[in-house]
Amino acid sequence: MTKAETLNRDVDVYEKWFHDHSLAYVSEIKAVQALLPKEGEGVEIGAGTGRFAAPLKIRNGVEPSAEMAAIARRRGVDVAEGTAEKLPFEDGRFDYALIAATLCVAGDPAAVLREAHRVLKPDGILVVGLIDRKKAGNKGGEQKKESIFWHEAACFSTTEVVSMMEEAGFHDFAFIQTIFQPLEMIAEVEPVRPGHGEGSFVAVRGVK
């Protein structure tokens, strides 16, 4: 079964995570939002059901799962069906791109980052949201990995993601972190702080 077929089959389970962990979800949105440009045309690479692109007002997306793409479209995102490793967009089209929790389930993370670099304009911004492997064992990432979507995930540390982004041509990095306690203990939206190494969810910004 292909990854897209798996996503099509289990989209309800995917959606349920965001419903069951709404405070953590909002915390992640706030972390990503802190690094995204306020203007320009953006794209989410691996848009899923539009859970990030829609609230962040990102108009464009790409997603291999037809069922997930359909839900994202209902949320107002213009989603093209395709893979993150071979984006269906011309060179230098976008001002910024978001990759939220997609690298760890991508077949070729390095290719995903190279493609993100390709479709960005000069000085374009890439924001990567990730579950930091070094913190996932005792914070929110561990619970997330219980989902069927994370069984084959290869989570990375923030340092590893930055290294891959550098190899793809990005520089001038900035970091925001959140989720500082286990999901079952979260009673309100988690704080969003600069840096990384404490929170299990980290947003990394790089410049082309």
C-alpha positions in Angstrom: 0.0 0.0 0.0 1.4 3.4 -1.0 1.7 6.2 1.6 -1.2 8.1 -0.2 -3.4 5.0 0.0 -2.6 4.8 3.8 -3.5 8.4 4.3 -6.8 8.0 2.3 -7.8 5.0 4.4 -7.0 6.5 7.8 -7.9 10.2 7.3 -10.4 10.0 10.2 -7.6 8.9 12.6 -5.5 11.8 11.4 -8.3 14.3 12.0 -9.0 12.9 15.4 -5.6 13.7 16.7 -6.2 17.4 16.2 -9.6 17.2 17.8 -8.3 15.2 20.9 -5.2 17.5 21.3 -6.6 20.8 20.4 -4.5 22.8 22.9 -1.3 21.3 21.6 -2.5 21.9 18.0 -3.1 25.6 18.7 0.3 25.8 20.4 2.0 24.4 17.2 0.0 26.9 15.0 1.3 29.8 17.2 4.9 28.6 17.0 4.8 28.4 13.2 2.9 31.7 12.8 5.6 33.5 14.8 8.1 32.7 11.9 5.9 33.0 8.8 6.0 36.2 6.7 3.0 38.4 7.1 2.7 39.1 3.3 3.4 37.3 0.1 2.2 34.1 -1.6 2.8 30.9 0.3 2.5 27.2 -0.1 2.3 24.3 2.4 4.2 21.3 1.3 2.4 18.2 2.6 -0.8 20.1 3.3 -2.7 17.1 4.7 -6.3 18.2 5.5 -5.3 21.9 5.7 -5.0 21.9 9.5 -2.0 24.3 9.2 -2.5 26.1 5.9 -6.1 27.1 6.6 -5.7 28.9 9.9 -2.4 30.4 8.8 -4.0 31.8 5.6 -1.7 29.9 3.3 -3.6 29.8 0.0 -1.7 27.0 -1.8 -0.7 23.4 -0.9 0.4 20.1 -2.3 -0.7 16.8 -1.0 -0.4 13.2 -2.3 -3.6 12.0 -0.6 -6.7 12.7 -2.7 -9.0 12.5 0.3 -6.9 14.7 2.5 -6.6 17.2 -0.4 -10.4 17.3 -0.8 -10.8 18.2 2.9 -8.1 20.9 2.7 -9.9 22.4 -0.3 -13.1 22.6 1.7 -11.1 24.5 4.2 -10.2 27.0 1.6 -6.8 25.8 0.5 -6.0 25.4 -3.2 -4.3 22.0 -3.1 -2.5 20.4 -6.0 -2.2 16.6 -5.8 1.5 15.7 -5.9 4.5 14.7 -3.8 6.8 16.8 -1.7 9.8 15.3 -3.5 8.5 16.5 -7.0 6.5 19.7 -6.5 4.1 20.6 -9.4 5.2 24.2 -9.4 7.6 26.3 -11.4 10.9 27.6 -10.1 10.8 30.7 -7.9 7.0 30.9 -7.6 6.5 31.5 -3.9 7.5 34.0 -1.3 7.4 31.4 1.5 6.8 27.8 2.1 5.8 25.7 5.1 6.6 22.1 5.8 4.8 21.1 9.0 5.6 17.6 10.5 6.1 16.2 6.9 9.9 15.7 6.8 9.7 12.7 9.2 7.2 10.8 7.0 8.8 11.8 3.6 10.5 9.2 1.5 13.4 11.5 0.7 13.6 14.4 3.2 16.7 15.9 1.4 14.7 16.0 -1.9 11.8 17.7 -0.2 14.0 20.5 1.0 15.7 20.9 -2.4 12.3 21.2 -4.0 11.2 23.8 -1.4 14.3 25.7 -2.2 13.6 25.5 -6.0 10.0 26.8 -5.8 11.0 29.8 -3.6 11.9 33.3 -4.9 15.3 34.7 -4.0 15.4 35.5 -0.3 12.2 33.4 0.1 11.4 31.9 3.5 11.0 28.2 4.5 9.5 27.3 7.8 9.8 23.7 9.0 7.7 22.5 11.9 9.0 19.3 13.5 8.7 17.0 16.4 12.2 17.2 17.9 13.5 13.6 18.2 15.6 14.6 21.3 12.5 15.7 23.2 9.8 13.5 21.7 10.5 10.6 24.2 9.0 12.5 27.2 6.9 15.2 25.6 4.1 15.4 23.1 5.9 13.7 20.3 5.7 10.3 22.0 1.9 10.4 22.0 1.8 11.6 18.4 4.0 8.6 17.4 1.2 6.3 18.6 -0.8 7.3 15.6 -0.7 5.0 12.6 0.8 7.9 10.6 3.9 7.9 12.7 4.7 4.1 12.9 7.2 4.5 10.0 8.2 8.0 10.8 11.9 8.9 11.1 11.8 11.9 13.4 14.8 14.2 13.3 16.5 16.5 15.9 16.4 20.2 15.3 20.2 20.1 14.6 19.7 17.4 11.9 16.9 19.4 10.2 19.1 22.5 10.2 22.0 20.5 8.6 19.7 19.2 5.9 18.3 22.7 5.3 21.9 24.1 5.0 22.7 21.4 2.4 19.6 22.4 0.4 20.9 26.0 0.3 19.1 27.7 3.3 20.8 30.1 5.8 20.0 32.7 8.5 18.1 30.3 10.8 15.6 31.3 13.6 13.8 29.0 16.0 10.6 28.9 18.0 9.6 26.1 20.4 6.5 25.0 22.2 5.0 21.9 23.9 7.0 21.7 27.2 5.0 18.9 28.9 3.2 15.7 28.0 0.0 16.1 26.1 -2.2 14.6 28.8 -1.0 17.3 31.2 -1.7 20.3 28.9 -4.6 22.3 30.4 -4.1 25.5 28.3 -2.3 26.6 25.2 1.4 26.1 25.7 3.8 29.1 25.7 5.8 29.9 22.6 9.5 30.7 23.2 12.5 31.5 21.1 15.2 28.8 20.6 15.1 25.0 20.8 16.1 22.2 23.1 13.3 22.4 25.6 10.0 22.1 23.6 9.1 19.0 21.7 7.7 21.0 18.8 10.1 23.3 17.0 9.6 25.7 14.1 12.7 26.5 12.1 13.0 29.4 9.7 15.6 29.5 6.9 16.2 32.0 4.1 16.9 31.0 0.5 
